Amino acid sequence: MTVRKGIPRQGKHRKEPLRDKMSRSPGSVPTLEHAAGMGQEAFSGRTAKEKWREHMRENPYKRLPPIERKPDGSLYRMTPAQRKQANALIRRECCCYEDGNCMLLDDGDTHTCPQTISFSVCCKWFRWSVLPQIGTLEAEIFRDKELKRCAVCGRVFVPKSNRAKYCPDCAARVHRRQKTESERKRRSCVDS
């Protein structure tokens, strides 16, 4: 790496003045003066674990946006097949789900996860943290008009462009097949 004269290095390659290097012994804790001298914010003294505990004391559930509703004010509903898919996703991916109970609602008693027993989308954590992991299910429930059906397998998928004809799985197979046919045709036209 070349360094131009007069331009200080950035990041981990930054040069510290010699006196700062000498004043710190390996394993020593930086002081307020040292942090101020290095142009960093004052050393707070809190560890990452303490910061995480403080962050979790305030309920992160409250910071999530509200659940989307239809224009008439009702909640979005799932079909039985969508609910089955959603329940499998909740059991597999939701960090608040444990043995059929919701840990967010835990106040000493066990509470069954309301999302697993309802056909409505009623849990903010499910809506904003778990459901986006399967984009097609989210699109089926919330955006009926933006979906297309695959020309090969008939599955519903979210198109990435207005020309999309195939779901991502079938698109790779169809593209490979079309490419081999094109190559075969090109090779057959070549004079040997």
RAPENOR-V359492 format. One record per backbone hydrogen bond with DSSP energy under -1.0 kcal/mol. CO is the residue of the C=O (numbers start at 1). NH is the residue of the N-H. Records with the same first field share a line. If there is no record, write none. Layout:
BEGIN
CO->NH, NH
END
This chain:
BEGIN
4->7
10->13
11->14
17->21
18->22
19->23
20->24
25->28
31->35
32->36
33->37
34->38
35->40
36->39
47->51
48->52
49->53
50->54
51->55
52->56
53->57
54->58
59->62
70->73
74->70
76->121
79->83
80->84
81->85
82->86
83->87
84->88
85->89
86->90
87->91
88->92
89->93
90->94
96->103
98->101
100->113
101->98
111->102
119->78
120->122
123->127
124->128
125->129, 130
126->131
130->133
131->134
134->138
135->139
136->140
137->141
138->142
139->143
148->157
155->150
157->148
165->151
167->171
168->172
169->173
170->174
171->175
172->176
173->177
174->178
175->179
176->180
177->181
178->182
179->183
180->184
181->185
182->186
183->187
184->188
185->189
END
